[in-house]
Amino acid sequence: MSAPRGSAVYTHGHHESVLRSHTWRTAENSAGYLLGALEPGMRILDVGCGPGTITADLAERVPGGHVTGLDRAPAILAQARATARQRGLAAVDFTAGDVHALGFPDDTFCVVHAHQVLQHVGDPVGALREMRRVTRPGGLIAVRDSDYAAMTWYPASPGLDDWLDLYRRVARANGGEPDAGRRLKSWALAAGMADVRATSSTWTFSTPDERAWWSGLWADRTVASSSAERAVDGGFTTRAGLRAVADAWREWGARDDGWFSVLHGEILCRKEA
């Protein structure tokens, strides 16, 4: 059964295999399109902050400023707070909240940032309107999302084809849009943003260590995360089908010629002064 529009289920959940990838993310590998626009003293909202690694990086890049990390899952915020403490960051705080209804006054932040968020929400245009609302005039809304249909790999693998088809069907049934990257500019324009700069960038996994890490986390995620439960409970596949996909991931990861690229769409929108 599909989720109603305006509400969505976070497909991945917070299994260890999911957090393995989330804690790998940095401002450099996940928000490079934004970094040149950051300045000391800025106040930033990081929507969908997860375990807080990007949040902490952003805080280090705006000395004298302040960063608020927000996530819909309160349980993950304890890890985010620990990340900030370990890095000695005082000008960071974390709160639970929903991007569709942000609990902040109008014109609060210099930058509102969201990484891998809009693909999981029920109303991405409404979410962008809300992000714009809490951004100060002249401030920036910065969004980056992967595009599953544009992911590509070598060598060919029927098992990975099955993984991609399965993931996209489950994500859409949960109320999200897995091919969000290509849609970000369109969503921003629909949200009333006039000054929109759209770019793209990739993650690529090809060295032995990169292949082992990427294939391992996806193999584990396929059989053990919340997405596995939703795939089986929703009638999209069976436990045997999930194991076959996980095996395909490990087989790909063991290939010396293995290569995988993740395309991301990015938008940097400046709110009118």
Backbone as CSV, one residue per row, in Angstrom:
resi,resn,N_x,N_y,N_z,CA_x,CA_y,CA_z,C_x,C_y,C_z
1,MET,0.856,-1.198,0.000,0.000,0.000,0.000,0.888,1.242,0.000
2,SER,0.550,2.215,-0.811,1.343,3.433,-0.913,1.061,4.356,0.263
3,ALA,2.087,5.125,0.628,1.915,6.126,1.682,1.143,7.308,1.137
4,PRO,0.298,7.945,1.946,-0.438,9.126,1.474,0.501,10.269,1.188
5,ARG,0.150,11.082,0.195,0.989,12.218,-0.150,1.055,13.186,1.030
6,GLY,2.263,13.728,1.265,2.457,14.624,2.386,3.063,13.906,3.579
7,SER,2.944,12.574,3.590,3.641,11.793,4.606,4.435,10.730,3.867
8,ALA,5.563,10.355,4.395,6.379,9.343,3.753,7.142,8.574,4.814
9,VAL,7.461,7.344,4.485,8.246,6.489,5.359,9.698,6.558,4.912
10,TYR,10.617,6.742,5.881,12.028,6.745,5.529,12.427,5.324,5.164
11,THR,12.699,5.089,3.906,12.875,3.739,3.385,14.002,2.984,4.072
12,HIS,15.116,3.640,4.329,16.300,2.934,4.817,16.250,2.596,6.299
13,GLY,15.625,3.448,7.122,15.720,3.270,8.555,17.121,3.600,9.055
14,HIS,17.457,3.158,10.260,18.752,3.514,10.847,19.522,2.280,11.320
15,HIS,19.420,1.217,10.553,20.244,0.032,10.812,21.726,0.403,10.713
16,GLU,22.576,-0.374,11.365,24.018,-0.105,11.329,24.548,0.018,9.910
17,SER,24.034,-0.788,8.982,24.512,-0.733,7.599,24.172,0.595,6.940
18,VAL,23.069,1.219,7.377,22.695,2.536,6.860,23.605,3.600,7.459
19,LEU,23.790,3.549,8.771,24.644,4.537,9.432,26.095,4.418,8.991
20,ARG,26.490,3.251,8.527,27.834,3.070,7.998,28.091,4.029,6.835
21,SER,27.087,4.225,6.015,27.241,5.175,4.911,27.006,6.608,5.375
22,HIS,26.042,6.824,6.278,25.746,8.185,6.731,26.948,8.817,7.435
23,THR,27.652,8.041,8.267,28.783,8.597,9.001,30.010,8.810,8.116
24,TRP,30.003,8.246,6.934,31.074,8.471,5.952,30.942,9.838,5.284
25,ARG,29.756,10.393,5.301,29.489,11.627,4.560,30.130,12.822,5.250
26,THR,30.730,13.676,4.444,31.365,14.900,4.923,30.862,16.065,4.085
27,ALA,31.170,17.271,4.531,30.839,18.432,3.708,31.581,18.362,2.377
28,GLU,32.807,17.848,2.400,33.601,17.798,1.176,33.018,16.817,0.161
29,ASN,32.609,15.615,0.606,32.116,14.644,-0.378,30.618,14.727,-0.629
30,SER,29.919,15.567,0.140,28.467,15.613,0.005,27.865,17.010,-0.120
31,ALA,28.651,18.062,0.077,28.128,19.430,-0.030,29.135,20.358,-0.675
32,GLY,29.970,19.832,-1.548,31.000,20.653,-2.175,30.447,21.837,-2.944
33,TYR,29.266,21.691,-3.535,28.653,22.769,-4.314,28.288,23.975,-3.455
34,LEU,28.185,23.771,-2.142,27.781,24.833,-1.211,28.971,25.512,-0.550
35,LEU,30.092,24.835,-0.417,31.154,25.290,0.478,31.700,26.667,0.118
36,GLY,31.790,26.981,-1.161,32.335,28.270,-1.568,31.466,29.448,-1.171
37,ALA,30.220,29.182,-0.825,29.298,30.260,-0.441,29.246,30.487,1.067
38,LEU,29.911,29.639,1.842,29.849,29.777,3.302,30.778,30.883,3.778
39,GLU,30.332,31.574,4.833,31.108,32.690,5.391,31.067,32.628,6.917
40,PRO,32.076,33.185,7.576,32.052,33.245,9.037,30.785,33.931,9.543
41,GLY,30.288,33.452,10.666,29.143,34.093,11.309,27.792,33.648,10.798
42,MET,27.754,32.788,9.793,26.470,32.361,9.255,25.709,31.482,10.238
43,ARG,24.398,31.578,10.164,23.522,30.681,10.908,22.924,29.699,9.897
44,ILE,23.104,28.389,10.146,22.746,27.350,9.178,21.782,26.360,9.816
45,LEU,20.813,25.904,9.034,19.942,24.795,9.410,20.277,23.617,8.510
46,ASP,20.622,22.479,9.112,20.926,21.255,8.375,19.769,20.287,8.554
47,VAL,18.921,20.198,7.530,17.711,19.375,7.579,18.066,17.925,7.264
48,GLY,17.549,16.998,8.058,17.866,15.593,7.845,19.304,15.291,8.205
49,CYS,19.734,15.785,9.362,21.154,15.763,9.730,21.675,14.377,10.048
50,GLY,20.801,13.426,10.394,21.265,12.091,10.724,22.296,12.117,11.836
51,PRO,23.410,11.371,11.696,24.405,11.303,12.764,25.292,12.525,12.893
52,GLY,25.091,13.547,12.057,25.698,14.849,12.302,27.080,15.087,11.735
53,THR,27.577,14.227,10.868,28.928,14.447,10.348,29.003,15.662,9.427
54,ILE,28.020,15.816,8.544,28.004,17.001,7.680,27.721,18.239,8.519
55,THR,26.812,18.130,9.469,26.487,19.252,10.351,27.738,19.789,11.024
56,ALA,28.549,18.894,11.573,29.774,19.301,12.257,30.750,19.964,11.299
57,ASP,30.866,19.422,10.091,31.759,20.037,9.097,31.306,21.455,8.755
58,LEU,29.999,21.635,8.594,29.487,22.970,8.274,29.790,23.942,9.413
59,ALA,29.656,23.477,10.647,29.930,24.348,11.793,31.386,24.807,11.809
60,GLU,32.288,23.931,11.433,33.702,24.294,11.409,34.017,25.320,10.331
61,ARG,33.139,25.424,9.336,33.384,26.330,8.214,32.718,27.691,8.381
62,VAL,32.000,27.899,9.482,31.378,29.207,9.721,31.752,29.691,11.123
63,PRO,33.047,29.947,11.379,33.463,30.386,12.719,32.681,31.623,13.150
64,GLY,32.266,31.612,14.403,31.448,32.705,14.912,29.979,32.561,14.576
65,GLY,29.636,31.526,13.826,28.247,31.291,13.461,27.622,30.205,14.321
66,HIS,26.545,29.630,13.806,25.842,28.597,14.555,25.139,27.669,13.563
67,VAL,25.140,26.367,13.862,24.469,25.385,13.010,23.483,24.589,13.848
68,THR,22.267,24.464,13.340,21.238,23.628,13.956,21.005,22.416,13.062
69,GLY,21.156,21.232,13.628,20.838,20.008,12.909,19.443,19.542,13.279
70,LEU,18.659,19.168,12.270,17.280,18.741,12.488,17.069,17.381,11.841
71,ASP,16.404,16.481,12.548,16.072,15.189,11.972,14.712,14.752,12.489
72,ARG,14.018,14.004,11.665,12.684,13.535,12.057,12.754,12.394,13.075
73,ALA,13.898,11.701,13.123,14.061,10.559,14.028,14.818,11.000,15.274
74,PRO,14.143,11.215,16.404,14.832,11.719,17.601,15.977,10.822,18.058
75,ALA,15.873,9.507,17.848,16.885,8.595,18.366,18.260,8.845,17.768
76,ILE,18.316,9.272,16.508,19.617,9.470,15.860,20.309,10.725,16.376
77,LEU,19.568,11.626,17.010,20.151,12.892,17.450,21.161,12.710,18.584
78,ALA,21.034,11.646,19.371,22.031,11.383,20.415,23.398,11.152,19.773
79,GLN,23.426,10.433,18.660,24.697,10.212,17.963,25.211,11.516,17.364
80,ALA,24.324,12.336,16.842,24.733,13.625,16.279,25.341,14.523,17.360
81,ARG,24.719,14.545,18.521,25.257,15.362,19.622,26.630,14.845,20.055
82,ALA,26.798,13.527,20.064,28.097,12.950,20.422,29.157,13.329,19.400
83,THR,28.788,13.367,18.124,29.720,13.781,17.074,30.207,15.199,17.327
84,ALA,29.286,16.095,17.637,29.671,17.494,17.896,30.550,17.611,19.139
85,ARG,30.217,16.866,20.185,31.031,16.912,21.403,32.444,16.401,21.147
86,GLN,32.554,15.310,20.425,33.858,14.728,20.142,34.747,15.680,19.354
87,ARG,34.134,16.539,18.580,34.898,17.489,17.770,35.024,18.850,18.451
88,GLY,34.536,18.952,19.670,34.688,20.175,20.432,33.918,21.352,19.887
89,LEU,32.764,21.102,19.320,31.967,22.157,18.692,30.870,22.617,19.655
90,ALA,30.920,23.860,20.052,29.925,24.393,20.984,28.751,25.059,20.262
91,ALA,28.997,25.646,19.103,27.967,26.426,18.404,27.136,25.541,17.480
92,VAL,26.708,24.394,18.012,25.881,23.440,17.268,24.793,22.949,18.212
93,ASP,23.564,22.852,17.714,22.515,22.215,18.497,21.686,21.345,17.567
94,PHE,20.931,20.437,18.159,20.148,19.473,17.382,18.733,19.410,17.935
95,THR,17.778,19.223,17.020,16.380,19.163,17.416,15.621,18.238,16.483
96,ALA,14.569,17.639,16.980,13.695,16.816,16.153,12.676,17.710,15.455
97,GLY,12.342,17.351,14.227,11.368,18.151,13.494,11.081,17.583,12.127
98,ASP,10.141,18.199,11.445,9.652,17.749,10.143,9.859,18.872,9.141
99,VAL,10.505,18.565,8.010,10.780,19.591,7.009,9.507,20.191,6.428
100,HIS,8.390,19.486,6.522,7.128,20.034,6.019,6.560,21.121,6.934
101,ALA,7.031,21.168,8.178,6.518,22.150,9.143,7.644,22.485,10.114
102,LEU,8.574,23.312,9.681,9.741,23.649,10.486,9.352,24.581,11.624
103,GLY,9.832,24.262,12.816,9.453,25.031,13.997,10.335,26.241,14.235
104,PHE,10.521,27.065,13.220,11.351,28.265,13.323,10.602,29.436,12.700
105,PRO,10.869,30.651,13.181,10.230,31.830,12.585,10.704,32.058,11.147
106,ASP,9.964,32.848,10.422,10.385,33.274,9.086,11.753,33.945,9.159
107,ASP,12.529,33.789,8.086,13.778,34.554,7.904,14.785,34.321,9.036
108,THR,14.960,33.085,9.455,15.832,32.779,10.587,17.270,32.466,10.167
109,PHE,17.471,31.736,9.078,18.784,31.171,8.755,19.399,31.802,7.506
110,CYS,20.720,31.885,7.516,21.455,32.330,6.326,21.480,31.246,5.255
111,VAL,21.552,29.993,5.687,21.590,28.841,4.783,20.705,27.746,5.357
112,VAL,19.876,27.146,4.514,19.136,25.943,4.880,19.584,24.839,3.930
113,HIS,20.147,23.786,4.505,20.795,22.721,3.731,20.077,21.392,3.960
114,ALA,19.958,20.597,2.911,19.370,19.260,3.036,20.091,18.311,2.090
115,HIS,20.630,17.248,2.644,21.329,16.242,1.836,20.586,14.910,1.916
116,GLN,20.176,14.378,0.757,19.459,13.101,0.656,18.175,13.121,1.495
117,VAL,17.442,14.210,1.378,16.203,14.360,2.146,14.977,14.348,1.239
118,LEU,14.973,15.159,0.188,13.749,15.341,-0.591,13.298,14.064,-1.285
119,GLN,14.213,13.134,-1.537,13.809,11.865,-2.149,12.924,11.041,-1.210
120,HIS,12.933,11.371,0.076,12.205,10.580,1.061,10.945,11.259,1.585
121,VAL,10.619,12.457,1.139,9.470,13.172,1.711,8.249,13.047,0.815
122,GLY,7.082,13.243,1.425,5.847,13.105,0.679,5.526,14.286,-0.221
123,ASP,6.020,15.471,0.144,5.704,16.689,-0.610,6.978,17.520,-0.761
124,PRO,7.843,17.188,-1.719,9.113,17.910,-1.849,8.944,19.384,-2.180
125,VAL,7.942,19.736,-2.953,7.719,21.150,-3.271,7.314,21.900,-1.999
126,GLY,6.420,21.322,-1.224,6.046,21.942,0.039,7.215,22.052,0.999
127,ALA,8.076,21.032,1.008,9.262,21.076,1.861,10.185,22.219,1.450
128,LEU,10.354,22.409,0.159,11.194,23.513,-0.318,10.583,24.870,0.031
129,ARG,9.282,24.979,-0.051,8.634,26.241,0.347,8.904,26.530,1.824
130,GLU,8.855,25.482,2.646,9.089,25.662,4.075,10.556,26.009,4.337
131,MET,11.479,25.381,3.620,12.892,25.723,3.749,13.123,27.174,3.342
132,ARG,12.463,27.599,2.288,12.576,28.986,1.829,12.019,29.947,2.865
133,ARG,10.914,29.570,3.507,10.287,30.446,4.509,11.242,30.803,5.633
134,VAL,12.017,29.819,6.109,12.882,30.073,7.261,14.261,30.601,6.860
135,THR,14.461,30.829,5.562,15.723,31.397,5.067,15.613,32.917,5.017
136,ARG,16.656,33.590,5.442,16.667,35.053,5.404,16.696,35.564,3.967
137,PRO,16.152,36.751,3.704,16.308,37.360,2.375,17.785,37.443,1.999
138,GLY,18.098,37.016,0.786,19.477,36.967,0.334,20.198,35.692,0.725
139,GLY,19.555,34.847,1.555,20.159,33.595,1.992,20.000,32.482,0.964
140,LEU,20.531,31.309,1.316,20.613,30.207,0.363,19.851,28.974,0.847
141,ILE,19.196,28.316,-0.097,18.624,26.987,0.114,19.468,26.032,-0.718
142,ALA,20.081,25.046,-0.073,21.021,24.143,-0.725,20.546,22.704,-0.563
143,VAL,20.337,22.003,-1.678,19.767,20.656,-1.644,20.543,19.748,-2.590
144,ARG,20.837,18.545,-2.115,21.507,17.534,-2.944,20.827,16.190,-2.725
145,ASP,20.464,15.531,-3.832,19.822,14.222,-3.758,20.356,13.315,-4.853
146,SER,20.491,12.049,-4.519,20.902,11.072,-5.522,19.758,10.793,-6.488
147,ASP,20.085,10.132,-7.584,19.113,9.788,-8.626,19.327,8.317,-8.963
148,TYR,18.467,7.468,-8.412,18.710,6.028,-8.520,18.701,5.535,-9.955
149,ALA,17.793,6.025,-10.779,17.740,5.544,-12.159,18.997,5.891,-12.934
150,ALA,19.742,6.899,-12.481,20.969,7.311,-13.154,22.208,6.621,-12.585
151,MET,22.066,5.833,-11.517,23.212,5.094,-11.008,23.649,4.061,-12.054
152,THR,24.951,3.873,-12.173,25.451,2.947,-13.186,26.653,2.195,-12.662
153,TRP,26.878,1.023,-13.203,27.967,0.177,-12.706,28.491,-0.727,-13.812
154,TYR,29.637,-1.289,-13.532,30.271,-2.273,-14.402,30.966,-3.290,-13.513
155,PRO,30.951,-4.556,-13.903,30.297,-5.153,-15.064,28.794,-5.304,-14.845
156,ALA,28.096,-5.651,-15.933,26.653,-5.858,-15.847,26.343,-6.952,-14.826
157,SER,25.228,-6.773,-14.121,24.829,-7.730,-13.091,23.317,-7.792,-13.026
158,PRO,22.702,-8.897,-13.460,21.243,-9.020,-13.324,20.778,-8.851,-11.884
159,GLY,21.605,-9.296,-10.925,21.230,-9.139,-9.526,21.161,-7.690,-9.093
160,LEU,22.085,-6.838,-9.585,22.022,-5.413,-9.269,20.885,-4.733,-10.025
161,ASP,20.566,-5.224,-11.219,19.369,-4.729,-11.903,18.136,-4.988,-11.031
162,ASP,18.065,-6.189,-10.456,16.940,-6.522,-9.578,16.924,-5.611,-8.348
163,TRP,18.122,-5.337,-7.780,18.207,-4.434,-6.633,17.628,-3.061,-6.967
164,LEU,18.036,-2.495,-8.105,17.592,-1.153,-8.455,16.084,-1.115,-8.675
165,ASP,15.562,-2.098,-9.389,14.117,-2.145,-9.618,13.357,-2.286,-8.305
166,LEU,13.835,-3.152,-7.438,13.175,-3.363,-6.155,13.214,-2.110,-5.306
167,TYR,14.379,-1.489,-5.196,14.486,-0.303,-4.355,13.544,0.798,-4.837
168,ARG,13.503,1.037,-6.134,12.660,2.121,-6.649,11.188,1.845,-6.374
169,ARG,10.760,0.596,-6.493,9.357,0.271,-6.224,9.023,0.443,-4.746
170,VAL,9.905,-0.011,-3.868,9.650,0.115,-2.437,9.653,1.584,-2.015
171,ALA,10.625,2.358,-2.505,10.711,3.773,-2.130,9.462,4.531,-2.556
172,ARG,8.953,4.250,-3.744,7.749,4.954,-4.207,6.523,4.525,-3.412
173,ALA,6.441,3.261,-3.055,5.323,2.815,-2.219,5.364,3.471,-0.854
174,ASN,6.562,3.831,-0.399,6.716,4.500,0.892,6.408,5.991,0.810
175,GLY,6.119,6.505,-0.387,5.761,7.907,-0.537,6.881,8.794,-1.023
176,GLY,8.049,8.218,-1.346,9.192,9.005,-1.798,9.378,8.969,-3.301
177,GLU,10.432,9.621,-3.768,10.793,9.657,-5.184,12.289,9.371,-5.301
178,PRO,12.659,8.111,-5.604,14.074,7.746,-5.619,14.880,8.422,-6.719
179,ASP,14.230,8.880,-7.777,14.935,9.574,-8.856,14.824,11.086,-8.647
180,ALA,15.099,11.518,-7.430,14.900,12.920,-7.060,15.912,13.848,-7.699
181,GLY,17.149,13.393,-7.898,18.210,14.288,-8.352,17.843,15.090,-9.575
182,ARG,17.243,14.449,-10.560,16.878,15.133,-11.806,15.703,16.087,-11.641
183,ARG,14.968,15.939,-10.550,13.755,16.728,-10.353,13.957,17.970,-9.483
184,LEU,15.133,18.137,-8.885,15.305,19.209,-7.903,15.039,20.590,-8.491
185,LYS,15.564,20.858,-9.673,15.341,22.181,-10.275,13.857,22.412,-10.515
186,SER,13.179,21.402,-11.049,11.745,21.526,-11.306,10.979,21.777,-10.017
187,TRP,11.323,21.046,-8.972,10.647,21.245,-7.678,10.909,22.639,-7.127
188,ALA,12.137,23.130,-7.272,12.461,24.468,-6.768,11.662,25.540,-7.504
189,LEU,11.544,25.406,-8.809,10.758,26.377,-9.577,9.292,26.314,-9.177
190,ALA,8.785,25.101,-8.969,7.390,24.955,-8.545,7.164,25.544,-7.159
191,ALA,8.227,25.571,-6.338,8.128,26.153,-4.996,8.249,27.667,-5.012
192,GLY,8.407,28.262,-6.198,8.442,29.713,-6.315,9.821,30.324,-6.256
193,MET,10.863,29.519,-6.364,12.221,30.051,-6.320,12.640,30.489,-7.723
194,ALA,13.132,31.706,-7.826,13.486,32.260,-9.133,14.972,32.131,-9.433
195,ASP,15.808,32.242,-8.426,17.266,32.204,-8.607,17.752,30.811,-8.228
196,VAL,17.816,29.920,-9.224,18.137,28.516,-8.989,19.343,28.120,-9.836
197,ARG,20.403,27.687,-9.181,21.576,27.162,-9.877,21.590,25.649,-9.697
198,ALA,21.474,24.918,-10.804,21.406,23.463,-10.759,22.704,22.856,-11.278
199,THR,23.281,21.945,-10.494,24.525,21.280,-10.867,24.392,19.792,-10.561
200,SER,25.475,19.054,-10.783,25.493,17.641,-10.423,26.907,17.243,-10.028
201,SER,27.005,16.152,-9.279,28.302,15.590,-8.912,28.098,14.115,-8.603
202,THR,29.175,13.390,-8.446,29.065,11.950,-8.268,29.891,11.445,-7.085
203,TRP,29.491,10.293,-6.580,30.363,9.445,-5.776,30.757,8.282,-6.677
204,THR,32.007,7.881,-6.650,32.456,6.746,-7.445,33.213,5.772,-6.558
205,PHE,32.917,4.498,-6.717,33.524,3.438,-5.916,34.195,2.448,-6.861
206,SER,35.531,2.380,-6.826,36.231,1.517,-7.776,37.450,0.806,-7.199
207,THR,38.085,1.373,-6.171,39.253,0.701,-5.602,38.790,-0.522,-4.802
208,PRO,39.696,-1.450,-4.490,39.280,-2.618,-3.701,38.592,-2.244,-2.389
209,ASP,39.147,-1.262,-1.670,38.532,-0.862,-0.401,37.178,-0.217,-0.618
210,GLU,37.064,0.640,-1.642,35.786,1.294,-1.927,34.728,0.271,-2.322
211,ARG,35.101,-0.681,-3.173,34.139,-1.706,-3.604,33.691,-2.563,-2.422
212,ALA,34.641,-2.944,-1.571,34.294,-3.781,-0.420,33.339,-3.043,0.515
213,TRP,33.614,-1.769,0.739,32.774,-0.976,1.638,31.386,-0.774,1.059
214,TRP,31.294,-0.328,-0.176,30.011,-0.016,-0.808,29.165,-1.274,-1.003
215,SER,29.769,-2.328,-1.506,29.011,-3.560,-1.725,28.605,-4.193,-0.399
216,GLY,29.487,-4.116,0.607,29.172,-4.710,1.893,28.016,-4.034,2.589
217,LEU,27.997,-2.696,2.562,26.905,-2.014,3.260,25.585,-2.240,2.545
218,TRP,25.599,-2.301,1.218,24.352,-2.543,0.503,23.895,-3.991,0.637
219,ALA,24.836,-4.933,0.683,24.454,-6.327,0.913,23.802,-6.473,2.282
220,ASP,24.398,-5.854,3.294,23.821,-5.924,4.634,22.492,-5.184,4.708
221,ARG,22.433,-4.019,4.086,21.201,-3.219,4.103,20.052,-3.968,3.419
222,THR,20.379,-4.696,2.365,19.363,-5.410,1.599,18.634,-6.449,2.434
223,VAL,19.352,-7.109,3.351,18.726,-8.197,4.109,18.385,-7.828,5.545
224,ALA,18.931,-6.728,6.078,18.801,-6.486,7.518,18.186,-5.149,7.906
225,SER,18.058,-4.196,6.994,17.572,-2.869,7.365,16.051,-2.797,7.295
226,SER,15.524,-1.634,7.625,14.074,-1.433,7.535,13.558,-1.628,6.114
227,SER,14.378,-1.305,5.132,13.938,-1.480,3.745,13.689,-2.942,3.432
228,ALA,14.449,-3.853,4.055,14.224,-5.280,3.849,12.850,-5.683,4.368
229,GLU,12.519,-5.206,5.570,11.208,-5.521,6.142,10.089,-4.993,5.259
230,ARG,10.258,-3.777,4.780,9.200,-3.170,3.959,9.079,-3.869,2.610
231,ALA,10.198,-4.324,2.070,10.154,-5.015,0.784,9.392,-6.330,0.887
232,VAL,9.625,-7.059,1.978,8.956,-8.354,2.151,7.510,-8.152,2.604
233,ASP,7.310,-7.317,3.618,5.957,-7.113,4.136,5.034,-6.506,3.085
234,GLY,5.599,-5.705,2.182,4.802,-5.088,1.129,4.553,-5.986,-0.064
235,GLY,5.105,-7.189,-0.043,4.888,-8.135,-1.132,5.722,-7.871,-2.376
236,PHE,6.798,-7.085,-2.227,7.628,-6.759,-3.387,8.631,-7.864,-3.722
237,THR,9.009,-8.646,-2.718,9.969,-9.725,-2.913,9.863,-10.672,-1.731
238,THR,10.744,-11.675,-1.723,10.792,-12.650,-0.630,12.152,-12.572,0.054
239,ARG,12.283,-13.255,1.187,13.582,-13.308,1.847,14.629,-13.928,0.927
240,ALA,14.223,-14.935,0.164,15.162,-15.545,-0.781,15.575,-14.548,-1.851
241,GLY,14.636,-13.729,-2.299,14.956,-12.709,-3.289,15.940,-11.691,-2.744
242,LEU,15.770,-11.307,-1.487,16.708,-10.371,-0.865,18.095,-10.984,-0.750
243,ARG,18.172,-12.250,-0.370,19.478,-12.907,-0.262,20.172,-12.977,-1.614
244,ALA,19.395,-13.190,-2.666,19.992,-13.225,-4.008,20.566,-11.863,-4.388
245,VAL,19.871,-10.800,-4.044,20.378,-9.454,-4.324,21.640,-9.183,-3.507
246,ALA,21.640,-9.558,-2.238,22.824,-9.364,-1.398,24.017,-10.123,-1.958
247,ASP,23.788,-11.348,-2.432,24.870,-12.128,-3.047,25.416,-11.416,-4.280
248,ALA,24.512,-10.811,-5.072,24.951,-10.083,-6.268,25.834,-8.902,-5.898
249,TRP,25.474,-8.211,-4.809,26.309,-7.097,-4.348,27.709,-7.589,-3.985
250,ARG,27.802,-8.688,-3.267,29.111,-9.181,-2.842,29.915,-9.699,-4.030
251,GLU,29.234,-10.302,-4.980,29.932,-10.758,-6.189,30.494,-9.575,-6.969
252,TRP,29.697,-8.522,-7.097,30.196,-7.321,-7.781,31.391,-6.733,-7.021
253,GLY,31.299,-6.661,-5.704,32.372,-6.081,-4.921,33.679,-6.823,-5.019
254,ALA,33.614,-8.112,-5.334,34.824,-8.929,-5.451,35.479,-8.831,-6.825
255,ARG,34.831,-8.169,-7.761,35.369,-8.064,-9.122,36.463,-7.008,-9.184
256,ASP,37.624,-7.369,-9.713,38.722,-6.416,-9.850,38.356,-5.264,-10.779
257,ASP,37.465,-5.526,-11.742,37.074,-4.486,-12.688,35.786,-3.783,-12.273
258,GLY,35.345,-4.003,-11.038,34.106,-3.392,-10.578,34.206,-1.875,-10.459
259,TRP,33.132,-1.199,-10.836,33.061,0.277,-10.826,31.601,0.649,-10.633
260,PHE,31.335,1.616,-9.745,29.969,2.047,-9.469,29.963,3.555,-9.314
261,SER,29.004,4.221,-9.952,28.894,5.672,-9.864,27.483,6.070,-9.450
262,VAL,27.428,6.992,-8.487,26.159,7.523,-7.974,26.053,8.981,-8.407
263,LEU,25.088,9.280,-9.264,24.857,10.655,-9.705,23.969,11.380,-8.704
264,HIS,24.333,12.628,-8.403,23.523,13.486,-7.537,23.144,14.760,-8.282
265,GLY,21.889,15.148,-8.158,21.488,16.486,-8.550,21.671,17.428,-7.380
266,GLU,21.938,18.696,-7.678,22.169,19.720,-6.656,21.483,21.010,-7.072
267,ILE,20.925,21.719,-6.107,20.415,23.070,-6.378,20.890,24.012,-5.294
268,LEU,21.253,25.205,-5.730,21.627,26.297,-4.826,20.720,27.458,-5.186
269,CYS,19.781,27.777,-4.292,18.752,28.773,-4.574,18.933,29.976,-3.645
270,ARG,18.972,31.166,-4.204,19.099,32.360,-3.372,17.721,33.013,-3.216
271,LYS,17.327,33.201,-1.957,16.032,33.835,-1.682,16.111,35.310,-2.000
272,GLU,15.093,35.813,-2.650,15.089,37.224,-3.038,15.220,38.121,-1.819
273,ALA,15.987,39.186,-1.990,16.219,40.140,-0.875,14.969,41.008,-0.683
